Amino acid sequence: MKSEDMQHDLDKEHGHRHSVRHRHDHHVHDVSLDTDQRYVTIALVLIVGFMVFEITVGIVAHSLALLSDAGHMLTDAGALVLPSSSFG
């Protein structure tokens, strides 16, 4: 079966046609620096918030697992501080 025949069968099956060249000129996928900074800041606030919560609950419950996870989140927060300092 020729590729044209296969394309014709697909056209009949779906009721519309697909061309080889498909353009997306109607929208843009650019992300601005402000958007990146906002996402990093939101992530940093969430991580620090959960870290404080884990420290509080870890101390109250005497849970070494929560305290160690809070320490891990501290390194995650530090990793997010580095790129956020370059946005300025």
MODELLER restraints for C-alpha pairs under 7 A, 6 or more apart:
rsr = mdl.restraints
at = mdl.atoms
rsr.add(forms.Gaussian(group=physical.xy_distance, feature=features.Distance(at['CA:11:A'], at['CA:17:A']), mean=5.26, stdev=0.5))
rsr.add(forms.Gaussian(group=physical.xy_distance, feature=features.Distance(at['CA:37:A'], at['CA:84:A']), mean=6.47, stdev=0.5))
rsr.add(forms.Gaussian(group=physical.xy_distance, feature=features.Distance(at['CA:37:A'], at['CA:87:A']), mean=6.55, stdev=0.5))
rsr.add(forms.Gaussian(group=physical.xy_distance, feature=features.Distance(at['CA:40:A'], at['CA:80:A']), mean=6.68, stdev=0.5))
rsr.add(forms.Gaussian(group=physical.xy_distance, feature=features.Distance(at['CA:40:A'], at['CA:84:A']), mean=6.68, stdev=0.5))
rsr.add(forms.Gaussian(group=physical.xy_distance, feature=features.Distance(at['CA:44:A'], at['CA:77:A']), mean=5.87, stdev=0.5))
rsr.add(forms.Gaussian(group=physical.xy_distance, feature=features.Distance(at['CA:44:A'], at['CA:80:A']), mean=6.25, stdev=0.5))
rsr.add(forms.Gaussian(group=physical.xy_distance, feature=features.Distance(at['CA:47:A'], at['CA:73:A']), mean=6.57, stdev=0.5))
rsr.add(forms.Gaussian(group=physical.xy_distance, feature=features.Distance(at['CA:47:A'], at['CA:77:A']), mean=6.37, stdev=0.5))
rsr.add(forms.Gaussian(group=physical.xy_distance, feature=features.Distance(at['CA:48:A'], at['CA:77:A']), mean=6.63, stdev=0.5))
rsr.add(forms.Gaussian(group=physical.xy_distance, feature=features.Distance(at['CA:51:A'], at['CA:70:A']), mean=4.91, stdev=0.5))
rsr.add(forms.Gaussian(group=physical.xy_distance, feature=features.Distance(at['CA:51:A'], at['CA:73:A']), mean=6.01, stdev=0.5))
rsr.add(forms.Gaussian(group=physical.xy_distance, feature=features.Distance(at['CA:54:A'], at['CA:66:A']), mean=5.59, stdev=0.5))
rsr.add(forms.Gaussian(group=physical.xy_distance, feature=features.Distance(at['CA:54:A'], at['CA:67:A']), mean=6.52, stdev=0.5))
rsr.add(forms.Gaussian(group=physical.xy_distance, feature=features.Distance(at['CA:54:A'], at['CA:70:A']), mean=5.79, stdev=0.5))
rsr.add(forms.Gaussian(group=physical.xy_distance, feature=features.Distance(at['CA:55:A'], at['CA:66:A']), mean=6.80, stdev=0.5))
rsr.add(forms.Gaussian(group=physical.xy_distance, feature=features.Distance(at['CA:55:A'], at['CA:67:A']), mean=5.56, stdev=0.5))
rsr.add(forms.Gaussian(group=physical.xy_distance, feature=features.Distance(at['CA:55:A'], at['CA:70:A']), mean=6.07, stdev=0.5))
rsr.add(forms.Gaussian(group=physical.xy_distance, feature=features.Distance(at['CA:58:A'], at['CA:64:A']), mean=6.68, stdev=0.5))
rsr.add(forms.Gaussian(group=physical.xy_distance, feature=features.Distance(at['CA:58:A'], at['CA:66:A']), mean=5.03, stdev=0.5))
rsr.add(forms.Gaussian(group=physical.xy_distance, feature=features.Distance(at['CA:58:A'], at['CA:67:A']), mean=5.38, stdev=0.5))
